[in-house]
Amino acid sequence: MDTKPKLTIRPRVLVVDDEQPMLQLCCALLEAEFEVTPVDNGGAALRALASGRFDVLATDYNMPAMNGLELIARARELPDPPSAVLVTGYPEFALRDRNPARPPFLLLVKPYNPVELTEVLHRAHGLVSLRRRLAAVVQSLPAQLTKN
């Protein structure tokens, strides 16, 4: 019987919300399953994204200076962008303002329950994991083709 502890890597989630109570609650709900980094504005989120690798960006829509859609668009310009989850109590505005030419994001409508929150973040993590695996396969194709 194998008694070694299993190494599990928790998905890294950057949570962005300008309302401190919501930011704290969201992080408290996620800490058991995710490695969570909280920030309270888009500028801080961009700095965090530039300095580390995140699997998921979960951002509020309605924030001053830079809204969630603008943050997602800026994050998508990074070399290895995270999957994006837009959290909002105003889905009609978020969907109206989104740019259909940009890659899609997952939408979580407030109020949400903890199960919905963790499920959508796991789904987002699955998407970024799949994209990264596909990129690795595509990158290895030239080497595979020269072997044969």
C-alpha positions as CSV (number, residue, x, y, z in Angstrom):
1,M,0.0,0.0,0.0
2,D,1.4,3.4,-1.0
3,T,1.6,5.7,2.1
4,K,3.3,8.6,0.4
5,P,1.3,11.8,0.4
6,K,0.0,12.7,-3.1
7,L,1.2,16.0,-4.5
8,T,-1.6,18.1,-5.7
9,I,-1.3,21.4,-7.3
10,R,-4.2,23.7,-6.7
11,P,-5.2,26.0,-9.6
12,R,-4.0,29.6,-9.2
13,V,-6.8,32.1,-9.2
14,L,-6.5,35.9,-9.3
15,V,-9.7,37.4,-7.8
16,V,-10.4,41.0,-8.6
17,D,-13.1,43.0,-6.8
18,D,-13.2,46.6,-5.7
19,E,-15.6,45.8,-2.8
20,Q,-13.5,44.5,0.1
21,P,-16.3,42.5,1.7
22,M,-17.0,40.6,-1.6
23,L,-13.3,40.1,-2.2
24,Q,-12.8,38.7,1.3
25,L,-15.8,36.4,1.1
26,C,-14.9,35.1,-2.3
27,C,-11.4,34.3,-1.2
28,A,-12.6,32.6,2.0
29,L,-14.9,30.4,-0.1
30,L,-12.1,29.4,-2.5
31,E,-9.1,28.9,-0.2
32,A,-9.7,25.2,0.3
33,E,-9.6,24.3,-3.4
34,F,-7.6,27.0,-5.0
35,E,-4.4,29.1,-4.5
36,V,-6.0,32.5,-4.3
37,T,-4.5,35.9,-4.9
38,P,-6.9,38.8,-4.1
39,V,-6.5,42.3,-5.6
40,D,-8.9,45.3,-5.5
41,N,-8.5,46.9,-8.9
42,G,-7.6,46.4,-12.5
43,G,-4.1,48.0,-12.3
44,A,-3.1,45.7,-9.4
45,A,-4.5,42.7,-11.3
46,L,-2.4,43.6,-14.4
47,R,0.7,43.9,-12.2
48,A,0.0,40.5,-10.6
49,L,-0.6,38.9,-14.0
50,A,2.7,40.3,-15.3
51,S,4.6,38.9,-12.3
52,G,3.2,35.4,-12.0
53,R,1.3,32.7,-13.8
54,F,-2.4,32.3,-13.1
55,D,-4.8,29.7,-14.3
56,V,-7.9,31.7,-13.8
57,L,-8.8,35.4,-13.7
58,A,-12.1,36.0,-11.8
59,T,-13.0,39.6,-12.0
60,D,-16.0,41.8,-11.1
61,Y,-17.5,43.7,-14.0
62,N,-18.4,47.0,-12.4
63,M,-15.2,48.6,-11.1
64,P,-13.8,52.1,-11.3
65,A,-11.0,53.0,-13.7
66,M,-11.0,49.7,-15.5
67,N,-14.0,47.4,-15.7
68,G,-13.9,43.6,-15.8
69,L,-14.2,43.4,-19.6
70,E,-11.4,45.8,-20.1
71,L,-9.2,43.8,-17.6
72,I,-10.0,40.6,-19.4
73,A,-9.1,42.2,-22.8
74,R,-5.7,43.4,-21.3
75,A,-5.0,40.0,-19.7
76,R,-5.6,38.3,-23.0
77,E,-2.7,40.2,-24.5
78,L,-0.3,38.3,-22.2
79,P,1.8,35.4,-23.6
80,D,0.0,32.8,-21.5
81,P,-3.3,34.3,-20.4
82,P,-5.5,32.8,-17.8
83,S,-9.1,31.7,-18.5
84,A,-11.4,34.5,-17.6
85,V,-14.6,34.5,-15.4
86,L,-16.6,37.7,-15.3
87,V,-18.6,38.0,-12.1
88,T,-21.5,40.5,-12.3
89,G,-24.9,41.5,-11.0
90,Y,-25.5,43.2,-14.3
91,P,-25.2,40.5,-17.0
92,E,-27.2,42.5,-19.5
93,F,-24.6,45.3,-19.5
94,A,-21.7,42.9,-19.5
95,L,-23.0,41.0,-22.5
96,R,-23.9,44.2,-24.3
97,D,-20.4,45.6,-23.8
98,R,-18.5,42.5,-24.7
99,N,-16.5,42.5,-27.9
100,P,-17.6,39.4,-30.0
101,A,-14.2,39.5,-31.8
102,R,-12.4,38.6,-28.5
103,P,-12.2,35.1,-27.1
104,P,-15.2,34.2,-24.8
105,F,-15.2,34.3,-21.1
106,L,-17.3,32.4,-18.5
107,L,-20.0,34.5,-16.8
108,L,-21.1,34.1,-13.2
109,V,-24.1,36.1,-12.2
110,K,-24.5,37.6,-8.7
111,P,-25.9,36.5,-6.3
112,Y,-24.2,33.1,-6.6
113,N,-23.8,30.3,-4.2
114,P,-20.4,28.8,-3.2
115,V,-21.0,25.7,-5.3
116,E,-21.6,27.7,-8.4
117,L,-18.5,29.7,-7.8
118,T,-16.2,26.7,-7.4
119,E,-17.8,24.9,-10.3
120,V,-17.2,27.8,-12.8
121,L,-13.6,28.3,-11.6
122,H,-12.9,24.5,-12.0
123,R,-14.5,24.7,-15.5
124,A,-12.3,27.8,-16.3
125,H,-9.2,25.9,-15.1
126,G,-10.1,22.9,-17.3
127,L,-10.3,25.2,-20.3
128,V,-6.9,26.8,-19.7
129,S,-5.3,23.4,-19.0
130,L,-6.7,22.1,-22.3
131,R,-5.4,25.2,-24.2
132,R,-2.0,24.8,-22.6
133,R,-1.8,21.1,-23.5
134,L,-2.9,21.8,-27.0
135,A,-0.2,24.5,-27.3
136,A,2.4,22.1,-26.1
137,V,1.4,19.5,-28.7
138,V,1.4,22.0,-31.5
139,Q,4.8,23.3,-30.4
140,S,6.2,19.7,-30.4
141,L,4.9,18.9,-33.9
142,P,7.9,20.1,-35.9
143,A,10.2,17.9,-33.8
144,Q,7.8,15.0,-34.2
145,L,7.7,15.5,-38.0
146,T,11.5,15.6,-38.4
147,K,11.8,12.3,-36.5
148,N,9.6,10.4,-39.0
